[in-house]
């Protein structure tokens, strides 16, 4: 996809999220910040809508450490790009939050069982393992769908949904 197609896909994914996910007041949301060089889904259209439509929601983005830390973000948060190319919120915004209602997960590929292939650091695998009650949603391009991820095992945490530019995939 070229840049215009990726931008259009990100807007479509944000629209599908608005229409299909279980939104409510006072929810806690974890959202990844897109890595431009990896051509990830751009989460900024979704973030702009969340801040507009759900002003009482608490929104957090990850910070890179040996474990995933969560920093609260706001509409006017300024980000610094870390060594991996990930935009990070300021360290002073780090919060001690352990339970999320809704988690948006980056991925390279997903399969029909809701398994995902990430970027290899294991940050999200460890994070998701402790989030049994959270609704876990992967954001991906439809072209990232595989029939089966061969190395998925019983310890991998499957996603509840993957939302693409053309479809919402539901998993048991």
OpenMM code with the backbone's topology and positions (N, CA, C; nanometers):
from openmm import Vec3, app, unit

residues = "UNK UNK UNK UNK UNK UNK UNK UNK UNK UNK UNK UNK UNK UNK UNK UNK UNK UNK UNK UNK UNK UNK UNK UNK UNK UNK UNK UNK UNK UNK UNK UNK UNK UNK UNK UNK UNK UNK UNK UNK UNK UNK UNK UNK UNK UNK UNK UNK UNK UNK UNK UNK UNK UNK UNK UNK UNK UNK UNK UNK UNK UNK UNK UNK UNK UNK UNK UNK UNK UNK UNK UNK UNK UNK UNK UNK UNK UNK UNK UNK UNK UNK UNK UNK UNK UNK UNK UNK UNK UNK UNK UNK UNK UNK UNK UNK UNK UNK UNK UNK UNK UNK UNK UNK UNK UNK UNK UNK UNK UNK UNK UNK UNK UNK UNK UNK UNK UNK UNK UNK UNK UNK UNK UNK UNK UNK UNK UNK UNK UNK UNK UNK UNK UNK UNK UNK UNK UNK UNK UNK UNK UNK UNK UNK UNK UNK UNK UNK UNK UNK UNK UNK UNK UNK UNK UNK UNK UNK UNK UNK UNK UNK UNK UNK UNK UNK UNK UNK UNK UNK UNK UNK".split()
positions = [
    Vec3(0.0830, -0.1185, 0.0000),
    Vec3(0.0000, 0.0000, 0.0000),
    Vec3(0.0875, 0.1249, 0.0000),
    Vec3(0.0417, 0.2252, -0.0714),
    Vec3(0.1143, 0.3514, -0.0656),
    Vec3(0.0641, 0.4322, 0.0549),
    Vec3(0.1222, 0.5492, 0.0771),
    Vec3(0.0898, 0.6292, 0.1955),
    Vec3(-0.0581, 0.6691, 0.1996),
    Vec3(-0.1153, 0.7050, 0.0860),
    Vec3(-0.2570, 0.7435, 0.0831),
    Vec3(-0.3472, 0.6251, 0.1166),
    Vec3(-0.3138, 0.5068, 0.0670),
    Vec3(-0.3927, 0.3871, 0.0970),
    Vec3(-0.3825, 0.3503, 0.2453),
    Vec3(-0.2629, 0.3635, 0.3031),
    Vec3(-0.2466, 0.3350, 0.4462),
    Vec3(-0.3251, 0.4342, 0.5307),
    Vec3(-0.3228, 0.5601, 0.4912),
    Vec3(-0.3975, 0.6637, 0.5638),
    Vec3(-0.5478, 0.6337, 0.5569),
    Vec3(-0.5976, 0.6000, 0.4390),
    Vec3(-0.7400, 0.5667, 0.4223),
    Vec3(-0.7757, 0.4423, 0.5035),
    Vec3(-0.6876, 0.3438, 0.5055),
    Vec3(-0.7130, 0.2221, 0.5839),
    Vec3(-0.7204, 0.2557, 0.7324),
    Vec3(-0.6327, 0.3424, 0.7817),
    Vec3(-0.6334, 0.3814, 0.9231),
    Vec3(-0.7637, 0.4521, 0.9595),
    Vec3(-0.8122, 0.5378, 0.8714),
    Vec3(-0.9392, 0.6069, 0.8956),
    Vec3(-1.0546, 0.5058, 0.8967),
    Vec3(-1.0534, 0.4102, 0.8047),
    Vec3(-1.1580, 0.3064, 0.8008),
    Vec3(-1.1557, 0.2215, 0.9274),
    Vec3(-1.0369, 0.1877, 0.9738),
    Vec3(-1.0241, 0.1080, 1.0967),
    Vec3(-1.0777, 0.1871, 1.2160),
    Vec3(-1.0456, 0.3149, 1.2236),
    Vec3(-1.0975, 0.3983, 1.3325),
    Vec3(-1.2499, 0.4016, 1.3286),
    Vec3(-1.3074, 0.4168, 1.2114),
    Vec3(-1.4538, 0.4185, 1.1969),
    Vec3(-1.5147, 0.2865, 1.2423),
    Vec3(-1.4544, 0.1769, 1.2019),
    Vec3(-1.5052, 0.0452, 1.2410),
    Vec3(-1.4950, 0.0270, 1.3930),
    Vec3(-1.3887, 0.0766, 1.4542),
    Vec3(-1.3755, 0.0708, 1.6003),
    Vec3(-1.4871, 0.1497, 1.6673),
    Vec3(-1.5144, 0.2683, 1.6163),
    Vec3(-1.6210, 0.3525, 1.6735),
    Vec3(-1.7550, 0.2803, 1.6697),
    Vec3(-1.7812, 0.2099, 1.5614),
    Vec3(-1.9122, 0.1475, 1.5400),
    Vec3(-1.9303, 0.0136, 1.6086),
    Vec3(-1.8228, -0.0557, 1.6401),
    Vec3(-1.8388, -0.1960, 1.6813),
    Vec3(-1.7873, -0.2324, 1.8199),
    Vec3(-1.7148, -0.1452, 1.8849),
    Vec3(-1.6559, -0.1822, 2.0142),
    Vec3(-1.7426, -0.1371, 2.1307),
    Vec3(-1.7254, -0.2013, 2.2467),
    Vec3(-1.8086, -0.1709, 2.3638),
    Vec3(-1.7592, -0.0481, 2.4410),
    Vec3(-1.7909, 0.0701, 2.3943),
    Vec3(-1.7480, 0.1948, 2.4564),
    Vec3(-1.8370, 0.2266, 2.5756),
    Vec3(-1.7794, 0.2880, 2.6788),
    Vec3(-1.8588, 0.3358, 2.7920),
    Vec3(-1.7800, 0.4412, 2.8688),
    Vec3(-1.8504, 0.5189, 2.9496),
    Vec3(-1.7868, 0.6234, 3.0308),
    Vec3(-1.6884, 0.5617, 3.1290),
    Vec3(-1.5894, 0.6406, 3.1640),
    Vec3(-1.4927, 0.6031, 3.2684),
    Vec3(-1.4087, 0.4799, 3.2352),
    Vec3(-1.4028, 0.4403, 3.1112),
    Vec3(-1.3230, 0.3215, 3.0790),
    Vec3(-1.1743, 0.3549, 3.0744),
    Vec3(-1.0932, 0.2534, 3.0968),
    Vec3(-0.9482, 0.2677, 3.0856),
    Vec3(-0.9043, 0.1979, 2.9568),
    Vec3(-0.8316, 0.2718, 2.8746),
    Vec3(-0.7952, 0.2256, 2.7405),
    Vec3(-0.6441, 0.2289, 2.7254),
    Vec3(-0.5886, 0.1201, 2.6747),
    Vec3(-0.4471, 0.1162, 2.6371),
    Vec3(-0.4438, 0.1180, 2.4841),
    Vec3(-0.3619, 0.2073, 2.4280),
    Vec3(-0.3498, 0.2148, 2.2829),
    Vec3(-0.2029, 0.2286, 2.2455),
    Vec3(-0.1620, 0.1578, 2.1441),
    Vec3(-0.0232, 0.1688, 2.0995),
    Vec3(-0.0072, 0.2929, 2.0132),
    Vec3(0.1129, 0.3450, 2.0146),
    Vec3(0.1467, 0.4586, 1.9294),
    Vec3(0.2171, 0.4015, 1.8060),
    Vec3(0.1740, 0.4421, 1.6909),
    Vec3(0.2210, 0.3844, 1.5654),
    Vec3(0.3681, 0.4136, 1.5380),
    Vec3(0.4370, 0.3125, 1.4870),
    Vec3(0.5764, 0.3258, 1.4457),
    Vec3(0.5758, 0.3535, 1.2954),
    Vec3(0.6079, 0.4754, 1.2590),
    Vec3(0.5986, 0.5171, 1.1189),
    Vec3(0.6831, 0.4293, 1.0264),
    Vec3(0.8055, 0.3974, 1.0682),
    Vec3(0.8936, 0.3207, 0.9789),
    Vec3(0.8455, 0.1765, 0.9593),
    Vec3(0.7597, 0.1266, 1.0482),
    Vec3(0.7040, -0.0087, 1.0331),
    Vec3(0.5740, -0.0087, 0.9534),
    Vec3(0.5300, 0.1095, 0.9105),
    Vec3(0.4070, 0.1243, 0.8315),
    Vec3(0.2856, 0.0665, 0.9051),
    Vec3(0.2845, 0.0823, 1.0372),
    Vec3(0.1727, 0.0332, 1.1175),
    Vec3(0.0471, 0.1157, 1.0927),
    Vec3(-0.0652, 0.0583, 1.1350),
    Vec3(-0.1896, 0.1328, 1.1362),
    Vec3(-0.1654, 0.2609, 1.2152),
    Vec3(-0.2119, 0.3720, 1.1634),
    Vec3(-0.1990, 0.4999, 1.2330),
    Vec3(-0.3139, 0.5109, 1.3327),
    Vec3(-0.2821, 0.5149, 1.4608),
    Vec3(-0.3855, 0.5213, 1.5640),
    Vec3(-0.4335, 0.6637, 1.5913),
    Vec3(-0.3746, 0.7648, 1.5280),
    Vec3(-0.4138, 0.9030, 1.5593),
    Vec3(-0.5595, 0.9347, 1.5245),
    Vec3(-0.6188, 0.8842, 1.4141),
    Vec3(-0.7617, 0.9121, 1.3926),
    Vec3(-0.8501, 0.8520, 1.5027),
    Vec3(-0.8161, 0.7346, 1.5493),
    Vec3(-0.8917, 0.6713, 1.6573),
    Vec3(-0.8743, 0.7488, 1.7874),
    Vec3(-0.7521, 0.7885, 1.8172),
    Vec3(-0.7261, 0.8655, 1.9391),
    Vec3(-0.8024, 0.9978, 1.9401),
    Vec3(-0.8021, 1.0673, 1.8284),
    Vec3(-0.8738, 1.1950, 1.8213),
    Vec3(-1.0218, 1.1744, 1.8515),
    Vec3(-1.0802, 1.0684, 1.7975),
    Vec3(-1.2212, 1.0405, 1.8228),
    Vec3(-1.2447, 1.0049, 1.9693),
    Vec3(-1.1590, 0.9216, 2.0279),
    Vec3(-1.1754, 0.8831, 2.1689),
    Vec3(-1.1761, 1.0077, 2.2570),
    Vec3(-1.0797, 1.0962, 2.2377),
    Vec3(-1.0729, 1.2166, 2.3210),
    Vec3(-1.1953, 1.3062, 2.3013),
    Vec3(-1.2514, 1.3063, 2.1830),
    Vec3(-1.3692, 1.3882, 2.1547),
    Vec3(-1.4979, 1.3238, 2.2084),
    Vec3(-1.5169, 1.1966, 2.1806),
    Vec3(-1.6423, 1.1289, 2.2151),
    Vec3(-1.6489, 1.0795, 2.3591),
    Vec3(-1.5358, 1.0494, 2.4194),
    Vec3(-1.5321, 0.9905, 2.5527),
    Vec3(-1.4363, 1.0698, 2.6423),
    Vec3(-1.4684, 1.1935, 2.6737),
    Vec3(-1.3763, 1.2780, 2.7507),
    Vec3(-1.3471, 1.2266, 2.8917),
    Vec3(-1.4300, 1.1363, 2.9435),
    Vec3(-1.4047, 1.0837, 3.0777),
    Vec3(-1.3214, 0.9552, 3.0753),
    Vec3(-1.2912, 0.9054, 2.9563),
    Vec3(-1.2072, 0.7856, 2.9464),
    Vec3(-1.0642, 0.8201, 2.9879),
    Vec3(-0.9965, 0.7233, 3.0455),
    Vec3(-0.8548, 0.7374, 3.0791),
    Vec3(-0.7774, 0.6587, 2.9731),
    Vec3(-0.6898, 0.7278, 2.9024),
    Vec3(-0.6190, 0.6677, 2.7897),
    Vec3(-0.4702, 0.6624, 2.8226),
    Vec3(-0.4100, 0.5464, 2.7959),
    Vec3(-0.2694, 0.5226, 2.8277),
    Vec3(-0.1974, 0.4684, 2.7051),
    Vec3(-0.0700, 0.5032, 2.6951),
    Vec3(0.0165, 0.4515, 2.5895),
    Vec3(0.1399, 0.3914, 2.6552),
    Vec3(0.2030, 0.2950, 2.5890),
    Vec3(0.3190, 0.2291, 2.6507),
    Vec3(0.4455, 0.3133, 2.6478),
    Vec3(0.5310, 0.2853, 2.7456),
    Vec3(0.6682, 0.3361, 2.7485),
    Vec3(0.7595, 0.2146, 2.7553),
    Vec3(0.8693, 0.2203, 2.6839),
    Vec3(0.9617, 0.1071, 2.6774),
    Vec3(1.0537, 0.1049, 2.7994),
    Vec3(1.0461, -0.0032, 2.8725),
    Vec3(1.1397, -0.0365, 2.9796),
    Vec3(1.1548, -0.1881, 2.9727),
    Vec3(1.2118, -0.2503, 3.0745),
    Vec3(1.2225, -0.3964, 3.0709),
    Vec3(1.0841, -0.4611, 3.0781),
    Vec3(0.9883, -0.3894, 3.1373),
    Vec3(0.8486, -0.4314, 3.1331),
    Vec3(0.7687, -0.3152, 3.0762),
    Vec3(0.6493, -0.3430, 3.0304),
    Vec3(0.5691, -0.2359, 2.9725),
    Vec3(0.5140, -0.1465, 3.0829),
    Vec3(0.5450, -0.0190, 3.0724),
    Vec3(0.4893, 0.0820, 3.1614),
    Vec3(0.3799, 0.1549, 3.0836),
    Vec3(0.2888, 0.2172, 3.1557),
    Vec3(0.1766, 0.2842, 3.0917),
    Vec3(0.1737, 0.4298, 3.1361),
    Vec3(0.1725, 0.5195, 3.0408),
    Vec3(0.1680, 0.6624, 3.0701),
    Vec3(0.0353, 0.7176, 3.0202),
    Vec3(-0.0314, 0.7923, 3.1056),
    Vec3(-0.1572, 0.8516, 3.0646),
    Vec3(-0.1302, 0.9579, 2.9579),
    Vec3(-0.2177, 0.9591, 2.8577),
    Vec3(-0.2030, 1.0562, 2.7503),
    Vec3(-0.3291, 1.1402, 2.7396),
    Vec3(-0.3123, 1.2575, 2.6803),
    Vec3(-0.4200, 1.3530, 2.6631),
    Vec3(-0.4144, 1.4050, 2.5205),
    Vec3(-0.5148, 1.4783, 2.4809),
    Vec3(-0.5190, 1.5305, 2.3445),
    Vec3(-0.3939, 1.6107, 2.3101),
    Vec3(-0.3402, 1.6845, 2.4065),
    Vec3(-0.2244, 1.7697, 2.3798),
    Vec3(-0.0903, 1.7091, 2.4224),
    Vec3(-0.0869, 1.5800, 2.4499),
    Vec3(0.0388, 1.5159, 2.4902),
    Vec3(0.1425, 1.5280, 2.3788),
    Vec3(0.2642, 1.5611, 2.4195),
    Vec3(0.3761, 1.5642, 2.3251),
    Vec3(0.4578, 1.4374, 2.3437),
    Vec3(0.4986, 1.3769, 2.2337),
    Vec3(0.5681, 1.2493, 2.2356),
    Vec3(0.7120, 1.2668, 2.1906),
    Vec3(0.7992, 1.1806, 2.2413),
    Vec3(0.9379, 1.1746, 2.1954),
    Vec3(0.9584, 1.0357, 2.1363),
    Vec3(1.0229, 1.0280, 2.0226),
    Vec3(1.0457, 0.8990, 1.9572),
    Vec3(1.1644, 0.8300, 2.0246),
    Vec3(1.1429, 0.7062, 2.0706),
    Vec3(1.2507, 0.6338, 2.1385),
    Vec3(1.3414, 0.5629, 2.0371),
    Vec3(1.4373, 0.4865, 2.0874),
    Vec3(1.5375, 0.4210, 2.0021),
    Vec3(1.4772, 0.3191, 1.9049),
    Vec3(1.3557, 0.2708, 1.9342),
    Vec3(1.2885, 0.1752, 1.8463),
    Vec3(1.1940, 0.2427, 1.7473),
    Vec3(1.1877, 0.3752, 1.7523),
    Vec3(1.0990, 0.4481, 1.6631),
    Vec3(0.9572, 0.4624, 1.7171),
    Vec3(0.9370, 0.4307, 1.8447),
    Vec3(0.8036, 0.4375, 1.9048),
    Vec3(0.7841, 0.5738, 1.9704),
    Vec3(0.6789, 0.6461, 1.9320),
    Vec3(0.6487, 0.7714, 2.0024),
    Vec3(0.6048, 0.7401, 2.1455),
    Vec3(0.6709, 0.8020, 2.2429),
    Vec3(0.6391, 0.7765, 2.3831),
    Vec3(0.5940, 0.9040, 2.4531),
    Vec3(0.4948, 0.8901, 2.5416),
    Vec3(0.4552, 1.0051, 2.6232),
    Vec3(0.5617, 1.0315, 2.7296),
    Vec3(0.5569, 1.1473, 2.7948),
    Vec3(0.6577, 1.1805, 2.8961),
    Vec3(0.6580, 1.0832, 3.0141),
    Vec3(0.7760, 1.0617, 3.0694),
    Vec3(0.7910, 0.9695, 3.1831),
    Vec3(0.7090, 1.0134, 3.3033),
    Vec3(0.6899, 1.1443, 3.3217),
    Vec3(0.6140, 1.1901, 3.4381),
    Vec3(0.4662, 1.1526, 3.4293),
    Vec3(0.4195, 1.1055, 3.3130),
    Vec3(0.2803, 1.0624, 3.2976),
    Vec3(0.2598, 0.9152, 3.3318),
    Vec3(0.3682, 0.8428, 3.3667),
    Vec3(0.3550, 0.7010, 3.3992),
    Vec3(0.2631, 0.6846, 3.5186),
    Vec3(0.1703, 0.5907, 3.5062),
    Vec3(0.0707, 0.5665, 3.6104),
    Vec3(0.0752, 0.4203, 3.6529),
    Vec3(0.0376, 0.3965, 3.7743),
    Vec3(0.0289, 0.2596, 3.8257),
    Vec3(-0.1111, 0.2068, 3.7968),
    Vec3(-0.1300, 0.1552, 3.6784),
    Vec3(-0.2582, 0.0976, 3.6407),
    Vec3(-0.2361, -0.0487, 3.6079),
    Vec3(-0.3227, -0.1332, 3.6599),
    Vec3(-0.3034, -0.2768, 3.6394),
    Vec3(-0.4157, -0.3415, 3.5592),
    Vec3(-0.5302, -0.2772, 3.5501),
    Vec3(-0.6434, -0.3365, 3.4785),
    Vec3(-0.6996, -0.2400, 3.3762),
    Vec3(-0.7103, -0.2890, 3.2543),
    Vec3(-0.7664, -0.2097, 3.1459),
    Vec3(-0.8995, -0.2690, 3.1026),
    Vec3(-0.9864, -0.1830, 3.0493),
    Vec3(-1.1131, -0.2294, 2.9922),
    Vec3(-1.0952, -0.2676, 2.8459),
    Vec3(-1.0144, -0.1895, 2.7749),
    Vec3(-0.9973, -0.2063, 2.6310),
    Vec3(-0.8498, -0.1873, 2.5966),
    Vec3(-0.7952, -0.2824, 2.5216),
    Vec3(-0.6534, -0.2765, 2.4835),
    Vec3(-0.6436, -0.2895, 2.3318),
    Vec3(-0.5802, -0.1908, 2.2695),
    Vec3(-0.5512, -0.1974, 2.1261),
    Vec3(-0.4084, -0.2477, 2.1096),
    Vec3(-0.3926, -0.3513, 2.0265),
    Vec3(-0.2670, -0.4240, 2.0148),
    Vec3(-0.2114, -0.4117, 1.8725),
    Vec3(-0.0828, -0.3781, 1.8598),
    Vec3(-0.0215, -0.3781, 1.7267),
    Vec3(0.0130, -0.5210, 1.6859),
    Vec3(0.0168, -0.5457, 1.5572),
    Vec3(0.0546, -0.6798, 1.5122),
    Vec3(0.1045, -0.6765, 1.3687),
    Vec3(0.1814, -0.7793, 1.3364),
    Vec3(0.2279, -0.7974, 1.1986),
    Vec3(0.1336, -0.8870, 1.1203),
    Vec3(0.0785, -0.9878, 1.1907),
    Vec3(-0.0112, -1.0835, 1.1270),
    Vec3(-0.1027, -1.1426, 1.2331),
    Vec3(-0.2159, -1.1968, 1.1870),
    Vec3(-0.3101, -1.2637, 1.2763),
    Vec3(-0.3729, -1.3796, 1.2022),
    Vec3(-0.4301, -1.4732, 1.2786),
    Vec3(-0.4939, -1.5889, 1.2145),
    Vec3(-0.6400, -1.5996, 1.2553),
    Vec3(-0.7063, -1.7038, 1.2063),
    Vec3(-0.8496, -1.7206, 1.2273),
    Vec3(-0.8865, -1.7578, 1.3708),
    Vec3(-0.7875, -1.7842, 1.4558),
    Vec3(-0.8137, -1.8146, 1.5963),
    Vec3(-0.7846, -1.6953, 1.6877),
    Vec3(-0.7428, -1.5841, 1.6299),
    Vec3(-0.7121, -1.4655, 1.7094),
    Vec3(-0.5703, -1.4603, 1.7610),
    Vec3(-0.4847, -1.5503, 1.7138),
    Vec3(-0.3435, -1.5438, 1.7504),
    Vec3(-0.2771, -1.4350, 1.6677),
    Vec3(-0.1704, -1.3784, 1.7215),
    Vec3(-0.1029, -1.2694, 1.6536),
    Vec3(0.0468, -1.2931, 1.6480),
    Vec3(0.1085, -1.2320, 1.5507),
    Vec3(0.2532, -1.2234, 1.5447),
    Vec3(0.2847, -1.0773, 1.5706),
    Vec3(0.3674, -1.0530, 1.6714),
    Vec3(0.4035, -0.9160, 1.7063),
    Vec3(0.5382, -0.8792, 1.6483),
    Vec3(0.6058, -0.7908, 1.7182),
    Vec3(0.7329, -0.7387, 1.6692),
    Vec3(0.8532, -0.8018, 1.7373),
    Vec3(0.8321, -0.9064, 1.8162),
    Vec3(0.9421, -0.9863, 1.8666),
    Vec3(0.9953, -0.9545, 2.0039),
    Vec3(0.9525, -0.8471, 2.0665),
    Vec3(1.0050, -0.8132, 2.1987),
    Vec3(0.9351, -0.8843, 2.3129),
    Vec3(0.8155, -0.9363, 2.2890),
    Vec3(0.7399, -1.0051, 2.3930),
    Vec3(0.6689, -0.9131, 2.4908),
    Vec3(0.6778, -0.7805, 2.4689),
    Vec3(0.6145, -0.6857, 2.5613),
    Vec3(0.4635, -0.7085, 2.5700),
    Vec3(0.3991, -0.7174, 2.4553),
    Vec3(0.2541, -0.7342, 2.4566),
    Vec3(0.2142, -0.8735, 2.5048),
    Vec3(0.2922, -0.9748, 2.4745),
    Vec3(0.2598, -1.1095, 2.5240),
    Vec3(0.2569, -1.1101, 2.6766),
    Vec3(0.3573, -1.0513, 2.7394),
    Vec3(0.3614, -1.0464, 2.8862),
    Vec3(0.2502, -0.9579, 2.9420),
    Vec3(0.2269, -0.8460, 2.8788),
    Vec3(0.1226, -0.7536, 2.9229),
    Vec3(-0.0157, -0.8182, 2.9134),
    Vec3(-0.0479, -0.8773, 2.7989),
    Vec3(-0.1804, -0.9359, 2.7789),
    Vec3(-0.2070, -1.0538, 2.8727),
    Vec3(-0.1031, -1.1250, 2.9114),
    Vec3(-0.1200, -1.2395, 3.0019),
    Vec3(-0.1808, -1.1977, 3.1352),
    Vec3(-0.1598, -1.0739, 3.1765),
    Vec3(-0.2145, -1.0253, 3.3028),
    Vec3(-0.3424, -0.9444, 3.2875),
    Vec3(-0.4040, -0.9506, 3.1704),
    Vec3(-0.5228, -0.8701, 3.1420),
    Vec3(-0.6425, -0.9566, 3.1025),
    Vec3(-0.6762, -1.0525, 3.1869),
    Vec3(-0.7817, -1.1486, 3.1552),
    Vec3(-0.9175, -1.0837, 3.1306),
    Vec3(-0.9486, -0.9753, 3.2004),
    Vec3(-1.0814, -0.9131, 3.1868),
    Vec3(-1.0894, -0.8095, 3.0759),
    Vec3(-0.9770, -0.7694, 3.0224),
    Vec3(-0.9757, -0.6646, 2.9192),
    Vec3(-1.0250, -0.7187, 2.7856),
    Vec3(-1.0854, -0.6308, 2.7077),
    Vec3(-1.1257, -0.6613, 2.5711),
    Vec3(-1.0059, -0.6285, 2.4835),
    Vec3(-0.9512, -0.7285, 2.4146),
    Vec3(-0.8255, -0.7162, 2.3415),
    Vec3(-0.8512, -0.7083, 2.1911),
    Vec3(-0.8100, -0.5976, 2.1318),
    Vec3(-0.8404, -0.5716, 1.9911),
    Vec3(-0.7124, -0.5432, 1.9143),
    Vec3(-0.6854, -0.6251, 1.8146),
    Vec3(-0.5730, -0.5990, 1.7253),
    Vec3(-0.6169, -0.5080, 1.6128),
    Vec3(-0.5284, -0.4194, 1.5703),
    Vec3(-0.5541, -0.3316, 1.4561),
    Vec3(-0.4559, -0.3698, 1.3468),
    Vec3(-0.5087, -0.4034, 1.2291),
    Vec3(-0.4222, -0.4556, 1.1232),
    Vec3(-0.4818, -0.4295, 0.9859),
    Vec3(-0.3987, -0.4422, 0.8853),
    Vec3(-0.4467, -0.4411, 0.7476),
    Vec3(-0.5021, -0.5800, 0.7164),
    Vec3(-0.6047, -0.5855, 0.6348),
    Vec3(-0.6652, -0.7148, 0.5979),
    Vec3(-0.5603, -0.8063, 0.5346),
    Vec3(-0.4638, -0.7501, 0.4656),
    Vec3(-0.3595, -0.8316, 0.4015),
    Vec3(-0.2687, -0.9011, 0.5032),
    Vec3(-0.2826, -0.8684, 0.6321),
    Vec3(-0.2015, -0.9305, 0.7378),
    Vec3(-0.2620, -1.0618, 0.7886),
    Vec3(-0.3799, -1.0978, 0.7378),
    Vec3(-0.4485, -1.2180, 0.7859),
    Vec3(-0.3868, -1.3439, 0.7253),
    Vec3(-0.3577, -1.4393, 0.8125),
    Vec3(-0.3066, -1.5699, 0.7714),
    Vec3(-0.4097, -1.6760, 0.8078),
    Vec3(-0.4033, -1.7897, 0.7435),
    Vec3(-0.4973, -1.8968, 0.7800),
    Vec3(-0.4624, -1.9556, 0.9165),
    Vec3(-0.3323, -1.9652, 0.9463),
    Vec3(-0.2913, -2.0227, 1.0742),
    Vec3(-0.1499, -1.9764, 1.1070),
    Vec3(-0.1305, -1.9408, 1.2340),
    Vec3(0.0040, -1.9095, 1.2814),
    Vec3(0.0592, -2.0377, 1.3407),
    Vec3(0.1621, -2.0893, 1.2793),
    Vec3(0.2135, -2.2219, 1.3125),
    Vec3(0.2722, -2.2306, 1.4520),
    Vec3(0.3424, -2.1281, 1.4979),
    Vec3(0.4102, -2.1392, 1.6270),
    Vec3(0.3273, -2.0885, 1.7456),
    Vec3(0.1968, -2.0659, 1.7275),
    Vec3(0.1115, -2.0264, 1.8404),
    Vec3(0.1026, -2.1438, 1.9375),
    Vec3(0.1120, -2.1132, 2.0684),
    Vec3(0.0996, -2.2209, 2.1665),
    Vec3(-0.0043, -2.1843, 2.2714),
    Vec3(-0.0287, -2.2730, 2.3655),
    Vec3(-0.1363, -2.2543, 2.4629),
    Vec3(-0.1114, -2.1369, 2.5559),
    Vec3(0.0116, -2.0890, 2.5668),
    Vec3(0.0419, -1.9756, 2.6540),
    Vec3(0.0180, -1.8408, 2.5864),
    Vec3(0.0021, -1.8400, 2.4545),
    Vec3(-0.0249, -1.7154, 2.3837),
    Vec3(-0.1664, -1.6685, 2.4154),
    Vec3(-0.1812, -1.5403, 2.4379),
    Vec3(-0.3123, -1.4832, 2.4667),
    Vec3(-0.3754, -1.4419, 2.3344),
    Vec3(-0.4881, -1.5040, 2.3025),
    Vec3(-0.5576, -1.4710, 2.1779),
    Vec3(-0.6323, -1.3394, 2.1929),
    Vec3(-0.6515, -1.2732, 2.0827),
    Vec3(-0.7271, -1.1486, 2.0796),
    Vec3(-0.8765, -1.1783, 2.0743),
    Vec3(-0.9569, -1.0824, 2.1190),
    Vec3(-1.1019, -1.0957, 2.1088),
    Vec3(-1.1499, -1.0558, 1.9703),
    Vec3(-1.0839, -0.9557, 1.9131),
    Vec3(-1.1187, -0.9044, 1.7805),
    Vec3(-0.9914, -0.8572, 1.7107),
    Vec3(-0.9973, -0.8577, 1.5785),
    Vec3(-0.9009, -0.7837, 1.4973),
    Vec3(-0.9844, -0.7007, 1.4018),
    Vec3(-0.9548, -0.5729, 1.3982),
    Vec3(-1.0277, -0.4825, 1.3104),
    Vec3(-0.9338, -0.4380, 1.1992),
    Vec3(-0.9812, -0.4568, 1.0769),
    Vec3(-0.9048, -0.4175, 0.9591),
    Vec3(-0.9836, -0.3108, 0.8831),
    Vec3(-0.9280, -0.2655, 0.7734),
    Vec3(-0.9951, -0.1627, 0.6942),
    Vec3(-1.1221, -0.2134, 0.6273),
    Vec3(-1.1391, -0.3455, 0.6167),
    Vec3(-1.2566, -0.3994, 0.5479),
    Vec3(-1.3490, -0.4821, 0.6368),
    Vec3(-1.3035, -0.5186, 0.7569),
    Vec3(-1.3807, -0.6171, 0.8316),
    Vec3(-1.3441, -0.6172, 0.9798),
    Vec3(-1.4373, -0.6649, 1.0627),
    Vec3(-1.4061, -0.6932, 1.2026),
    Vec3(-1.4069, -0.8452, 1.2167),
    Vec3(-1.2965, -0.9019, 1.2601),
    Vec3(-1.2850, -1.0458, 1.2823),
    Vec3(-1.3118, -1.0734, 1.4298),
    Vec3(-1.4045, -1.1647, 1.4594),
    Vec3(-1.4398, -1.2028, 1.5957),
    Vec3(-1.3813, -1.3409, 1.6239),
    Vec3(-1.3358, -1.3592, 1.7477),
    Vec3(-1.2779, -1.4875, 1.7856),
    Vec3(-1.3456, -1.5371, 1.9128),
    Vec3(-1.3491, -1.6678, 1.9290),
    Vec3(-1.4129, -1.7276, 2.0465),
    Vec3(-1.3301, -1.7042, 2.1711),
] * unit.nanometer
topology = app.Topology()
chain = topology.addChain("A")
for resn in residues:
    res = topology.addResidue(resn, chain)
    for name in ("N", "CA", "C"):
        topology.addAtom(name, app.Element.getBySymbol(name[0]), res)
